[in-house]
């Protein structure tokens, strides 16, 4: 007998990644400076370009290099710049990557861009607006005060001109009185006044009063009216620039008003009123406007350089204010000698608090508590500023606290994943918050616990699979081993468990008087319990086969014994046959097992396979009356064997094999295969049946154990000798 056992490979065990001892992740982008310089084309370009630039510099020490070297030097400069740009860009990205790797830094930078920078921009915007408003107001106040000074000088000149016109004889008295009263009332000591006749020989004569400071130290220091003013019927009022060519050559600004005296168009003289722009004037302007004058520059409208006149301005009284600002103001001036227009630019400084007090002082609004309107507005501004600062600081603290809270949880999760990646599934994250991140940490702890349990389960399953593998080897060792030479029979068998171990069983028992016992059985269910019952059945049948010569009696005794040992949910189907090799007779009984298929040899029976189904019920039922019913139904039959007969014992795993459409292989298909290929040797016939089953099932799973015994009657040795 060629006893071949085919077994499906067990399902592959779940592979578990060996997490313990894993190295930390490698930063593929991190490269050393040496590596970048020597193993990258920008680094090599940088080295080559630098070496060439050094060589060219050495050549230039000796003399001018040739044209082609200069061209290559230019290319080297471009390459050096390109490689330097590459390294700078890479360095920036590296710094950005290192800086923004931590989530905390990202959140802090996000808060700065979202909360702090907009607040600073708003603050800067209001400061810019405040500077623009205060500078404009300061320039306006200075210009308004300066225009007021000019208008006062004009009024004095007009008053003197009118009185001299009415009473020319009292010209000197009038000029002196108007100058004295004007200097006293306006508090401008440098105010000067003069009458200049149109005809030097006519009356009234030239009269002057006042210091005329800008004329001191000059020869023929007398006021005069330049020619460009003599033909102007309306006179002149404005700012003039007088250049002292005999002294420093720098211009001096003077407010002058010239008014004709007498009837037009032939006045008999002019009244000239002037006020030098000196420290006293600037101090008066500062006292009235709160704006100080720094330097004054006077230039022609299209000039590129300026001739600057500096006026020394005393510091004056200290003023309250929140901030010191600077601005400029421009006004027209004229050259006194030629009448050419000039442009005067005045540098101004001010304190915002002083400007605010002067503007708010114009509002006569009563504020409770004895405060002025300016103090009330200033207090409100301070309160708002303090509140803004407090809110901004509170927002900053809250933002940093929230960022720390979030990043601490993220850091804990990161460290937890690192521990898990290294194989430590016992690590748990401490949950300190009851928010979404806390829930995430709890889920992580549950996940690691589940993974740990899965690993333990996988290890246990692997251990069980190893034990089942050993049990499978033991079970396979219980089946017949090696070839069994039986004169007159060619026997082959197979057993394919659906799992690691199964409940199908077959065996052969050599008996005395040239007889052979053949057994095939199927324990209900699959797995270890069926395998254990199968092992118990082997020992039982092996013992009973030596006692009982009748298959029916053997099965009755086996049922009696097994019914007392099997659990109430299990049973066994058995077909047992005893073959008399000498007389060629097979006696068999079927206890609820699948039928036998018998194909007569040499064309007997029309070459049709016969399905043998003697009566009988399953073995081992533990119900009342089952033993008596078993004895009543169990039937024993005999078959006379001839050369070429084929007998097939099988379990339901053969005929109930299903394809993807859940169709059964069936006894009819099995019988048809045996009919078509019964002429083959027993081993070839078995392989043919297996191929047909595999082709029918396809990719469908195996649901039950498949066991089959195939016997073919052959000539005995005595028959071959006789021939």
C-alpha positions as CSV (number, residue, x, y, z in Angstrom):
1,X,0.0,0.0,0.0
2,X,1.2,3.5,-0.9
3,X,-0.1,5.5,2.1
4,X,0.2,9.2,1.0
5,X,-1.2,11.9,3.3
6,X,-2.0,15.3,1.8
7,X,-2.6,18.2,4.2
8,X,-3.5,21.7,3.4
9,X,-1.0,24.2,4.8
10,X,-2.4,25.9,7.9
11,X,-3.3,29.6,7.6
12,X,-0.3,31.9,7.9
13,X,0.3,33.1,11.4
14,X,-0.1,36.8,12.0
15,X,3.2,38.5,11.6
16,X,4.2,40.9,14.4
17,X,6.7,43.6,13.8
18,X,9.7,43.4,16.0
19,X,9.4,46.8,17.6
20,X,11.9,46.5,20.3
21,X,15.3,48.0,19.6
22,X,14.2,50.1,16.6
23,X,16.6,52.9,15.9
24,X,15.4,56.5,15.9
25,X,14.3,58.0,12.5
26,X,17.2,59.1,10.4
27,X,17.1,62.6,9.0
28,X,17.9,62.0,5.3
29,X,18.1,65.7,4.6
30,X,20.8,66.4,7.3
31,X,24.2,66.6,5.7
32,X,27.5,67.9,7.1
33,X,29.2,70.9,5.7
34,X,32.1,68.7,4.4
35,X,29.6,66.5,2.7
36,X,27.8,69.5,1.1
37,X,31.1,70.9,-0.1
38,X,32.6,67.7,-1.5
39,X,29.6,65.7,-2.6
40,X,27.2,68.2,-4.1
41,X,27.6,70.1,-7.3
42,X,26.9,73.6,-5.6
43,X,29.7,72.8,-3.1
44,X,32.1,71.7,-5.9
45,X,31.2,74.8,-7.9
46,X,31.9,77.0,-4.8
47,X,35.3,75.4,-4.3
48,X,36.3,75.6,-8.0
49,X,35.1,79.2,-8.3
50,X,36.9,80.2,-5.1
51,X,40.2,78.7,-6.2
52,X,39.9,80.4,-9.6
53,X,39.2,83.8,-8.0
54,X,42.3,83.4,-5.8
55,X,44.4,82.5,-8.8
56,X,43.1,85.5,-10.8
57,X,43.9,87.7,-7.8
58,X,47.4,86.4,-7.8
59,X,47.8,87.0,-11.5
60,X,46.5,90.6,-11.1
61,X,49.4,91.3,-8.7
62,X,51.8,90.6,-11.5
63,X,49.8,92.2,-14.3
64,X,46.6,92.4,-16.2
65,X,45.2,88.9,-17.0
66,X,44.3,87.9,-20.6
67,X,40.9,88.4,-22.0
68,X,39.8,84.8,-21.8
69,X,40.8,84.7,-18.1
70,X,38.7,87.7,-17.4
71,X,35.7,86.1,-19.1
72,X,36.3,82.9,-17.0
73,X,36.7,85.1,-13.9
74,X,33.3,86.7,-14.6
75,X,31.8,83.2,-14.9
76,X,33.5,82.2,-11.7
77,X,32.0,85.2,-10.0
78,X,28.5,84.2,-11.2
79,X,29.1,80.6,-10.1
80,X,30.3,81.8,-6.7
81,X,27.3,84.0,-6.2
82,X,25.0,81.2,-7.3
83,X,26.5,78.6,-4.9
84,X,26.5,81.2,-2.1
85,X,22.9,81.8,-2.8
86,X,22.2,78.1,-2.7
87,X,23.9,77.7,0.7
88,X,22.2,80.7,2.1
89,X,18.8,79.4,1.0
90,X,19.6,76.0,2.4
91,X,20.7,77.5,5.7
92,X,17.5,79.5,5.9
93,X,15.4,76.4,5.3
94,X,17.5,74.5,7.8
95,X,17.0,77.2,10.4
96,X,13.3,77.3,9.6
97,X,13.0,73.5,9.9
98,X,14.9,73.4,13.2
99,X,13.0,76.4,14.5
100,X,9.5,75.3,13.5
101,X,10.0,71.6,14.3
102,X,8.4,71.9,17.7
103,X,4.7,72.5,17.7
104,X,5.0,74.9,20.6
105,X,7.2,77.3,18.5
106,X,4.7,77.1,15.7
107,X,1.8,78.0,18.0
108,X,3.8,80.8,19.6
109,X,4.7,82.2,16.2
110,X,1.1,81.8,15.0
111,X,-0.1,83.7,18.1
112,X,2.5,86.4,17.4
113,X,1.4,86.8,13.8
114,X,-2.3,86.7,14.7
115,X,-2.3,88.6,18.0
116,X,0.8,90.6,18.6
117,X,1.8,91.8,15.2
118,X,-1.7,93.1,14.3
119,X,-1.7,95.0,17.7
120,X,1.7,96.5,16.9
121,X,0.5,97.5,13.4
122,X,-2.6,99.1,14.9
123,X,-0.5,100.9,17.5
124,X,2.0,102.0,14.8
125,X,-0.9,103.2,12.6
126,X,-2.3,105.3,15.4
127,X,1.2,106.6,16.2
128,X,1.7,107.5,12.6
129,X,-1.7,109.2,12.4
130,X,-0.9,111.0,15.7
131,X,2.4,112.2,14.3
132,X,0.8,113.3,11.1
133,X,-1.9,115.2,13.0
134,X,0.4,116.8,15.6
135,X,3.0,117.8,13.0
136,X,0.4,119.3,10.8
137,X,-1.1,121.1,13.8
138,X,2.3,122.3,15.0
139,X,3.2,123.6,11.5
140,X,-0.2,125.3,11.3
141,X,0.1,126.9,14.7
142,X,3.6,128.2,13.9
143,X,2.5,129.5,10.5
144,X,-0.6,131.2,12.1
145,X,1.6,132.8,14.8
146,X,4.1,133.9,12.2
147,X,1.5,135.4,9.9
148,X,0.1,137.2,12.9
149,X,3.5,138.8,13.5
150,X,3.7,139.8,9.8
151,X,0.2,141.3,10.0
152,X,1.1,143.4,13.1
153,X,4.1,144.8,11.4
154,X,1.9,145.6,8.4
155,X,-0.7,147.4,10.7
156,X,2.1,149.5,12.2
157,X,3.3,150.5,8.7
158,X,-0.2,151.3,7.5
159,X,-0.9,153.4,10.6
160,X,2.3,155.4,10.3
161,X,1.7,155.9,6.5
162,X,-1.8,157.2,7.1
163,X,-0.7,159.7,9.9
164,X,2.2,161.0,7.8
165,X,-0.1,161.5,4.8
166,X,-2.4,163.6,6.9
167,X,0.3,165.5,8.7
168,X,3.6,165.6,6.9
169,X,5.0,168.2,9.2
170,X,4.9,165.9,12.2
171,X,6.6,163.0,10.4
172,X,9.4,162.6,12.9
173,X,7.1,162.7,15.9
174,X,4.7,160.3,14.2
175,X,7.4,157.8,13.3
176,X,8.9,157.9,16.7
177,X,5.6,157.6,18.5
178,X,4.3,154.7,16.3
179,X,7.6,152.9,16.7
180,X,7.6,153.4,20.5
181,X,4.0,152.4,21.0
182,X,4.4,149.4,18.7
183,X,7.5,148.2,20.4
184,X,5.9,148.6,23.8
185,X,2.5,147.1,22.9
186,X,3.8,144.2,20.8
187,X,6.9,143.7,23.1
188,X,9.2,143.5,20.1
189,X,12.3,145.6,21.1
190,X,13.9,145.1,17.7
191,X,10.9,146.7,15.9
192,X,12.1,149.6,13.7
193,X,10.3,152.2,11.7
194,X,11.4,154.8,9.1
195,X,10.1,157.4,6.6
196,X,12.1,157.5,3.4
197,X,11.2,160.5,1.1
198,X,10.9,160.0,-2.6
199,X,13.1,163.1,-3.2
200,X,16.0,163.4,-0.8
201,X,16.0,167.3,-1.2
202,X,12.3,167.7,-0.5
203,X,10.4,167.9,2.8
204,X,9.7,166.0,4.9
205,X,13.2,164.6,5.4
206,X,14.2,161.1,6.2
207,X,13.2,159.9,9.7
208,X,14.0,156.6,11.4
209,X,13.3,155.2,14.8
210,X,14.3,151.9,16.4
211,X,17.5,149.9,16.7
212,X,17.8,148.8,13.0
213,X,20.0,146.0,14.3
214,X,20.7,144.5,10.9
215,X,22.3,147.8,9.8
216,X,24.7,148.1,12.7
217,X,28.3,148.2,11.8
218,X,27.6,148.9,8.1
219,X,28.8,152.0,6.3
220,X,26.0,154.4,5.4
221,X,23.7,152.3,7.7
222,X,20.4,153.9,6.7
223,X,17.2,152.2,5.7
224,X,16.3,152.4,2.0
225,X,13.6,151.3,-0.4
226,X,15.0,149.2,-3.3
227,X,14.1,150.1,-6.8
228,X,11.8,147.1,-7.4
229,X,9.5,148.5,-4.7
230,X,9.3,152.1,-5.8
231,X,6.8,151.4,-8.7
232,X,4.5,149.2,-6.6
233,X,1.4,151.3,-5.7
234,X,0.3,148.9,-3.0
235,X,3.7,148.6,-1.3
236,X,5.0,145.3,0.1
237,X,4.5,143.2,3.2
238,X,6.4,139.9,3.8
239,X,9.6,138.2,4.7
240,X,12.9,139.4,3.2
241,X,16.4,138.0,3.2
242,X,19.2,140.4,3.7
243,X,22.8,139.2,3.0
244,X,25.6,140.8,4.9
245,X,28.3,140.6,2.4
246,X,30.6,142.7,4.5
247,X,30.4,140.3,7.5
248,X,29.5,136.6,7.4
249,X,27.7,136.5,4.0
250,X,24.8,134.6,5.5
251,X,21.3,135.8,4.9
252,X,19.1,137.3,7.7
253,X,15.3,137.0,7.7
254,X,13.4,140.2,8.4
255,X,9.7,140.9,8.3
256,X,9.2,144.1,6.4
257,X,6.2,146.2,5.5
258,X,6.6,149.1,3.0
259,X,3.7,151.5,2.5
260,X,3.6,154.5,0.1
261,X,2.9,157.9,1.7
262,X,0.9,160.5,-0.3
263,X,-1.5,160.3,-3.3
264,X,-0.9,157.7,-6.0
265,X,0.7,157.2,-8.4
266,X,3.3,159.8,-7.2
267,X,3.9,159.2,-3.5
268,X,6.2,161.6,-1.8
269,X,7.7,158.8,0.4
270,X,7.5,155.4,2.0
271,X,7.0,154.1,5.5
272,X,9.2,151.1,6.2
273,X,8.5,148.9,9.2
274,X,10.7,146.0,9.9
275,X,11.1,143.3,12.6
276,X,14.2,141.0,12.5
277,X,13.5,137.3,13.1
278,X,15.6,137.0,16.2
279,X,15.5,135.1,19.5
280,X,12.9,137.4,21.0
281,X,10.5,136.8,18.1
282,X,11.0,133.1,18.3
283,X,10.4,133.0,22.0
284,X,7.2,135.0,21.6
285,X,6.1,132.5,18.9
286,X,7.0,129.6,21.2
287,X,5.1,131.2,24.1
288,X,2.0,131.7,21.9
289,X,2.0,128.5,19.9
290,X,4.1,126.0,21.9
291,X,6.3,125.3,18.8
292,X,10.0,125.9,18.8
293,X,12.1,127.0,15.8
294,X,15.3,125.2,15.1
295,X,17.1,126.2,12.0
296,X,15.9,128.3,9.0
297,X,17.2,127.6,5.5
298,X,16.7,130.1,2.7
299,X,17.2,128.9,-0.9
300,X,16.1,130.1,-4.3
301,X,13.2,128.0,-5.7
302,X,15.4,126.1,-8.2
303,X,18.6,126.0,-6.2
304,X,20.5,122.8,-5.4
305,X,22.3,124.1,-2.3
306,X,21.1,126.3,0.5
307,X,22.4,129.4,2.2
308,X,21.3,128.8,5.7
309,X,20.5,131.4,8.3
310,X,20.5,130.1,11.8
311,X,18.7,131.8,14.6
312,X,19.7,131.1,18.1
313,X,16.5,130.3,20.1
314,X,16.5,130.2,23.9
315,X,15.2,127.0,25.4
316,X,12.2,128.8,26.9
317,X,10.0,127.4,29.7
318,X,9.7,123.6,30.1
319,X,6.4,122.4,28.8
320,X,4.3,119.3,29.7
321,X,3.7,116.8,27.0
322,X,3.6,113.1,26.1
323,X,6.1,113.1,23.3
324,X,8.5,115.4,21.4
325,X,7.9,115.7,17.6
326,X,9.5,117.5,14.8
327,X,8.2,119.0,11.6
328,X,8.9,121.7,9.1
329,X,7.1,124.7,7.7
330,X,7.7,126.6,4.5
331,X,6.9,130.1,3.5
332,X,7.9,132.6,0.8
333,X,10.7,135.1,1.2
334,X,12.2,137.7,-1.1
335,X,15.7,139.1,-1.6
336,X,15.5,142.7,-0.4
337,X,18.0,143.9,-2.8
338,X,16.7,142.3,-6.0
339,X,13.1,141.2,-5.2
340,X,13.9,137.7,-6.3
341,X,11.6,135.1,-4.7
342,X,13.2,132.7,-2.1
343,X,12.0,129.7,-0.2
344,X,12.4,129.6,3.5
345,X,12.2,126.3,5.4
346,X,11.9,126.3,9.1
347,X,12.6,123.3,11.3
348,X,10.1,123.0,14.1
349,X,9.9,121.0,17.3
350,X,7.0,120.6,19.6
351,X,5.5,118.5,22.4
352,X,2.2,116.8,21.7
353,X,1.0,117.5,25.2
354,X,1.4,121.3,24.8
355,X,-0.4,121.3,21.4
356,X,-3.2,119.2,22.9
357,X,-3.6,121.6,25.9
358,X,-3.7,124.6,23.6
359,X,-6.3,123.0,21.3
360,X,-8.4,121.6,24.2
361,X,-8.2,124.9,26.0
362,X,-10.4,126.5,23.4
363,X,-13.3,124.2,24.5
364,X,-15.1,125.7,27.4
365,X,-16.5,122.4,28.7
366,X,-16.9,121.8,32.4
367,X,-15.8,118.5,33.7
368,X,-16.8,117.2,37.2
369,X,-14.0,116.9,39.8
370,X,-12.3,120.2,39.0
371,X,-10.5,118.8,36.0
372,X,-10.0,120.6,32.7
373,X,-11.2,119.1,29.5
374,X,-7.6,118.4,28.5
375,X,-7.0,116.6,31.8
376,X,-10.2,114.5,31.3
377,X,-9.2,113.5,27.8
378,X,-5.7,112.8,28.9
379,X,-6.9,110.6,31.8
380,X,-9.3,108.8,29.5
381,X,-6.5,108.2,27.0
382,X,-4.3,106.8,29.8
383,X,-7.0,104.6,31.0
384,X,-7.7,103.2,27.6
385,X,-4.0,102.7,26.9
386,X,-3.5,100.9,30.3
387,X,-6.5,98.7,29.5
388,X,-5.2,97.9,26.1
389,X,-1.8,97.0,27.6
390,X,-3.4,94.8,30.2
391,X,-5.6,93.1,27.7
392,X,-2.7,92.5,25.4
393,X,-0.5,91.2,28.2
394,X,-3.4,89.0,29.4
395,X,-3.9,87.7,25.9
396,X,-0.2,87.0,25.6
397,X,-0.1,85.1,28.9
398,X,-3.2,83.2,27.9
399,X,-1.8,82.4,24.5
400,X,1.4,81.2,25.9
401,X,-0.4,79.1,28.5
402,X,-2.7,77.6,26.0
403,X,0.3,76.9,23.7
404,X,2.1,75.2,26.5
405,X,-1.0,73.2,27.4
406,X,-1.5,72.0,23.8
407,X,2.2,71.4,23.1
408,X,2.7,69.5,26.4
409,X,-0.1,67.1,25.4
410,X,1.4,66.8,21.9
411,X,4.8,66.3,23.3
412,X,3.5,63.5,25.6
413,X,1.8,61.9,22.6
414,X,5.0,62.2,20.6
415,X,7.1,60.6,23.4
416,X,4.4,57.9,23.7
417,X,4.6,57.1,20.0
418,X,8.4,57.0,20.3
419,X,8.1,54.5,23.1
420,X,5.6,52.5,21.2
421,X,7.9,52.6,18.1
422,X,10.7,51.2,20.2
423,X,8.5,48.4,21.4
424,X,7.5,49.6,24.9
425,X,3.7,49.0,25.0
426,X,3.5,49.4,28.7
427,X,4.0,53.2,28.5
428,X,1.0,55.3,29.4
429,X,0.4,59.0,29.0
430,X,-0.7,60.9,32.1
431,X,-4.0,62.7,31.4
432,X,-4.0,66.1,33.0
433,X,-6.8,67.8,31.0
434,X,-10.4,67.0,30.3
435,X,-10.5,68.3,26.7
436,X,-10.1,66.8,23.3
437,X,-6.4,66.3,23.8
438,X,-7.1,64.5,27.0
439,X,-9.5,62.3,25.2
440,X,-6.8,61.7,22.6
441,X,-4.3,60.8,25.3
442,X,-6.9,58.4,26.8
443,X,-7.5,56.9,23.3
444,X,-3.7,56.5,23.0
445,X,-3.5,54.6,26.3
446,X,-6.4,52.4,25.2
447,X,-4.7,51.8,21.9
448,X,-1.4,50.8,23.5
449,X,-3.2,48.6,25.9
450,X,-5.1,47.0,23.0
451,X,-1.9,46.5,21.1
452,X,-0.2,44.9,24.1
453,X,-3.2,42.6,24.5
454,X,-3.1,41.8,20.8
455,X,0.6,41.0,21.1
456,X,-0.1,38.7,24.0
457,X,-2.9,37.2,22.1
458,X,-0.7,36.7,19.1
459,X,2.0,35.1,21.2
460,X,-0.6,32.8,22.8
461,X,-2.0,32.0,19.3
462,X,1.4,31.3,18.0
463,X,2.0,29.0,21.0
464,X,-1.3,27.2,20.3
465,X,-0.5,27.0,16.6
466,X,2.8,25.4,17.5
467,X,1.0,22.9,19.8
468,X,-1.6,22.2,17.1
469,X,1.3,21.6,14.7
470,X,2.7,19.1,17.1
471,X,-0.8,17.6,17.5
472,X,-1.1,17.4,13.8
473,X,2.1,15.5,13.5
474,X,0.9,13.1,16.3
475,X,-2.5,12.7,14.5
476,X,-0.8,12.0,11.2
477,X,1.4,9.4,13.0
478,X,-1.8,7.6,14.1
479,X,-2.7,7.0,10.4
480,X,-1.1,4.0,8.6
481,X,2.5,4.6,7.7
482,X,4.5,3.4,4.8
483,X,3.6,0.9,2.1
484,X,1.3,-2.0,3.1
485,X,1.8,-4.9,0.7
486,X,-1.4,-6.8,0.4
487,X,-1.5,-9.7,-2.1
488,X,-4.4,-9.1,-4.4
489,X,-5.2,-5.5,-3.4
490,X,-3.7,-2.2,-4.5
491,X,-4.5,0.3,-1.8
492,X,-4.0,4.1,-1.7
493,X,-5.4,6.7,0.8
494,X,-5.3,10.4,1.6
495,X,-6.4,12.6,4.5
496,X,-6.6,16.4,4.2
497,X,-7.7,18.1,7.5
498,X,-9.6,21.4,7.1
499,X,-7.7,22.7,10.1
500,X,-4.4,21.9,11.8
501,X,-6.1,18.7,13.2
502,X,-9.3,17.0,12.2
503,X,-11.8,14.3,13.1
504,X,-11.4,12.1,10.0
505,X,-9.7,8.7,10.5
506,X,-8.9,5.7,8.4
507,X,-6.9,2.5,9.2
508,X,-6.0,-1.0,8.1
509,X,-5.9,-4.0,10.5
510,X,-4.1,-7.2,9.3
511,X,-6.1,-10.1,10.7
512,X,-5.4,-13.7,10.9
513,X,-6.4,-16.2,8.2
514,X,-5.5,-13.8,5.3
515,X,-8.0,-11.2,6.2
516,X,-7.7,-7.4,6.3
517,X,-9.8,-5.0,8.3
518,X,-10.5,-1.6,6.7
519,X,-11.9,1.3,8.7
520,X,-13.0,4.9,7.8
521,X,-14.6,7.2,10.3
522,X,-15.7,10.8,10.7
523,X,-16.1,12.4,14.2
524,X,-18.7,15.2,14.3
525,X,-17.1,18.6,14.4
526,X,-13.6,19.7,13.7
527,X,-10.5,20.7,15.7
528,X,-8.9,19.3,18.8
529,X,-12.0,17.6,20.3
530,X,-12.6,15.6,17.1
531,X,-8.9,14.7,17.0
532,X,-9.0,13.4,20.5
533,X,-12.1,11.3,19.8
534,X,-10.4,10.0,16.7
535,X,-7.4,8.8,18.7
536,X,-9.7,7.1,21.2
537,X,-11.5,5.4,18.3
538,X,-8.2,4.1,16.9
539,X,-7.3,2.2,20.1
540,X,-10.8,0.9,20.6
541,X,-11.2,-0.5,17.0
542,X,-7.7,-1.9,17.1
543,X,-8.6,-3.9,20.2
544,X,-12.1,-5.0,19.0
545,X,-10.8,-6.1,15.6
546,X,-8.9,-8.8,17.3
547,X,-12.0,-10.0,19.1
548,X,-14.9,-9.7,16.7
549,X,-14.8,-11.2,13.2
550,X,-18.1,-9.7,12.2
551,X,-18.1,-6.0,11.3
552,X,-21.6,-5.7,12.7
553,X,-20.6,-7.1,16.0
554,X,-17.6,-4.9,16.2
555,X,-19.6,-1.7,15.5
556,X,-22.3,-2.8,18.1
557,X,-19.6,-3.2,20.8
558,X,-17.9,0.1,19.7
559,X,-21.2,1.9,20.0
560,X,-21.8,0.6,23.5
561,X,-18.4,1.7,24.7
562,X,-18.4,5.1,22.9
563,X,-21.9,6.0,24.0
564,X,-20.7,6.1,27.6
565,X,-17.6,8.3,26.8
566,X,-18.7,10.8,24.2
567,X,-20.4,14.0,25.2
568,X,-24.0,14.4,24.3
569,X,-23.2,16.7,21.3
570,X,-20.8,14.4,19.6
571,X,-21.1,11.3,17.5
572,X,-19.1,9.2,15.0
573,X,-19.9,7.8,11.6
574,X,-18.0,4.6,10.7
575,X,-17.7,2.2,7.8
576,X,-15.9,-1.0,8.7
577,X,-15.1,-3.8,6.2
578,X,-13.3,-7.1,6.6
579,X,-11.8,-8.5,3.4
580,X,-11.1,-12.2,3.0
581,X,-8.2,-12.1,0.6
582,X,-8.1,-15.8,0.1
583,X,-11.8,-16.2,-0.8
584,X,-12.1,-12.7,-2.3
585,X,-15.1,-11.7,-0.2
586,X,-15.6,-8.3,1.5
587,X,-18.0,-8.1,4.5
588,X,-18.9,-4.6,5.6
589,X,-21.3,-2.6,7.8
590,X,-22.0,1.2,7.7
591,X,-22.9,3.1,10.9
592,X,-24.3,6.3,9.5
593,X,-21.3,6.9,7.3
594,X,-21.2,8.0,3.6
595,X,-22.0,5.3,1.1
596,X,-19.3,3.1,-0.6
597,X,-18.8,3.3,-4.3
598,X,-18.2,0.0,-6.0
599,X,-17.1,-0.3,-9.6
600,X,-17.1,-4.0,-10.9
601,X,-14.1,-4.9,-12.9
602,X,-13.8,-6.3,-16.4
603,X,-16.9,-4.5,-17.6
604,X,-19.2,-6.4,-15.2
605,X,-22.4,-4.6,-14.3
606,X,-22.3,-2.6,-17.5
607,X,-19.3,-0.6,-16.3
608,X,-21.4,1.5,-14.0
609,X,-20.4,2.4,-10.5
610,X,-22.7,1.2,-7.7
611,X,-23.4,3.2,-4.6
612,X,-23.6,0.8,-1.6
613,X,-25.8,2.1,1.2
614,X,-26.5,-0.6,3.9
615,X,-28.6,0.5,6.8
616,X,-27.1,1.8,10.0
617,X,-27.1,4.8,12.4
618,X,-24.3,6.9,13.9
619,X,-22.2,5.7,16.8
620,X,-22.1,7.2,20.3
621,X,-25.5,8.8,20.7
622,X,-26.4,9.3,24.3
623,X,-30.2,9.2,24.2
624,X,-32.7,6.7,25.6
625,X,-33.2,3.7,23.3
626,X,-30.4,4.7,21.0
627,X,-28.4,1.5,21.6
628,X,-31.4,-0.8,20.8
629,X,-32.2,1.2,17.7
630,X,-28.6,1.1,16.6
631,X,-28.6,-2.7,17.0
632,X,-31.9,-3.0,15.1
633,X,-30.9,-0.8,12.1
634,X,-27.3,-1.9,11.7
635,X,-27.0,-4.1,8.6
636,X,-24.0,-6.2,7.4
637,X,-23.5,-7.0,3.7
638,X,-21.0,-9.0,1.5
639,X,-19.5,-8.5,-1.9
640,X,-17.7,-11.1,-4.0
641,X,-14.6,-9.5,-5.4
642,X,-13.0,-10.1,-8.8
643,X,-9.9,-8.7,-10.5
644,X,-10.3,-5.1,-11.5
645,X,-13.0,-4.2,-9.0
646,X,-12.6,-0.7,-7.6
647,X,-13.9,0.1,-4.0
648,X,-13.9,3.7,-2.7
649,X,-14.4,4.6,0.9
650,X,-14.7,8.4,1.6
651,X,-16.0,11.0,4.1
652,X,-18.5,13.7,3.4
653,X,-15.6,16.2,2.9
654,X,-15.1,14.7,-0.6
655,X,-18.7,14.8,-1.8
656,X,-19.6,18.0,0.0
657,X,-16.7,20.1,-1.3
658,X,-18.1,23.4,-2.5
659,X,-17.1,25.9,-5.1
660,X,-17.6,29.7,-5.0
661,X,-21.3,29.3,-5.9
662,X,-21.8,26.9,-3.0
663,X,-22.4,24.0,-5.3
664,X,-21.5,20.5,-3.9
665,X,-19.2,18.2,-5.7
666,X,-21.6,15.3,-5.1
667,X,-21.6,11.5,-5.2
668,X,-22.8,11.4,-8.8
669,X,-19.8,13.4,-10.0
670,X,-17.4,11.2,-7.9
671,X,-19.0,8.1,-9.3
672,X,-18.7,9.4,-12.9
673,X,-15.0,10.0,-12.4
674,X,-14.5,6.5,-11.1
675,X,-16.4,5.1,-14.1
676,X,-14.4,7.0,-16.6
677,X,-11.0,6.4,-15.0
678,X,-11.5,3.1,-13.2
679,X,-9.1,1.4,-15.5
680,X,-6.2,3.4,-14.1
681,X,-3.9,2.3,-11.4
682,X,-5.1,3.1,-7.9
683,X,-2.5,5.9,-7.4
684,X,-3.3,7.5,-10.8
685,X,-7.1,7.2,-10.1
686,X,-6.6,9.0,-6.7
687,X,-4.6,11.8,-8.4
688,X,-7.3,12.2,-11.0
689,X,-10.0,12.5,-8.4
690,X,-8.0,15.1,-6.5
691,X,-7.4,17.2,-9.6
692,X,-11.2,17.1,-10.4
693,X,-12.0,18.2,-6.8
694,X,-9.4,21.1,-6.9
695,X,-10.7,22.2,-10.3
696,X,-14.3,22.2,-9.1
697,X,-13.6,24.0,-5.8
698,X,-11.3,26.6,-7.3
699,X,-10.4,29.4,-4.8
700,X,-13.1,28.5,-2.3
701,X,-12.1,27.6,1.2
702,X,-12.1,24.0,2.4
703,X,-14.9,23.5,4.9
704,X,-14.5,19.9,6.0
705,X,-11.8,17.2,6.3
706,X,-11.3,15.2,3.2
707,X,-10.4,11.5,3.6
708,X,-10.6,8.7,1.0
709,X,-9.5,5.0,0.7
710,X,-9.2,3.7,-2.8
711,X,-8.8,-0.1,-3.3
712,X,-8.4,-1.9,-6.5
713,X,-8.5,-5.8,-6.7
714,X,-5.6,-7.3,-8.5
715,X,-4.4,-10.8,-9.3
716,X,-2.9,-12.7,-6.4
717,X,0.5,-14.2,-6.5
718,X,-1.0,-17.7,-6.8
719,X,-3.1,-16.6,-9.8
720,X,0.0,-15.2,-11.6
721,X,2.0,-18.4,-10.9
722,X,-0.9,-20.5,-12.2
723,X,-0.9,-18.6,-15.4
